[in-house]
């Protein structure tokens, strides 16, 4: 991979590393020669991942509990980081009126409030110009049926990243990653055919390639994400009619 040398010897903290895109990113960064801090709730999965890495530290974090992230940040004090990448998220496909309040609360705490906590607590660990990478989603471009509250939480993350890009520059290089459909245990919950579905490994490759460039938003696969961007800018009179057909 032509971009791999850009990560050699650098230190990245991946939150959400136990599965899916986060795990694939950890494996790709390890192949590139990066030093890793691996975080998620599933400590056993993290330990299994770390065994195959050249240089990895396991640091369990429950992003739904701010105190858990605070303890992790304290544990990393004095460890200058080149980047913090957050892929952790919950997903519960359901109509708004059918959402379980407790599960919705957990989803918002992880997907949105967890990102706020990361934004507030982790920049102090970054080297000057270090990267803060938040995973939003194409699902946050437009409210679609049965996507709530995931769509709503990711729309908020997209917005938060835009704000952080301005507020934290130039000390922190904020990036927003908006994947389309990636085959993970989250998308396995979907009962519909997912267009342009890609593997976690392909998502990791496209993410890392994007991080070596200058673009604020990294989105893929473009044959799908560009269509969704077009959908977003259509007049509501048209876009809402199209969305209604997806019910």
Secondary structure, DSSP 8 states (H G I E B T S, - for coil): -TTGGGGTT-EEEEETTTSHHHHHHHHHHHHTT-EEEEE-S-HHHHHHHHHT-SSEEE----TT-HHHHHHHHHHTTT--EEEEEE-------B-GGG--HHHHHHHHIIIIIHHHHHHHHSGGGEEEEEEEEEE--GGGSS--TTBBTHHHHHHHHHHHHHHHHHHSTTTEEEEEEEE--B-STTGGG--S--TT-B-HHHHHHHHHHHHTS--SEEEE-HHHHHHHHHHHHS-HHHHHHHHHTT-
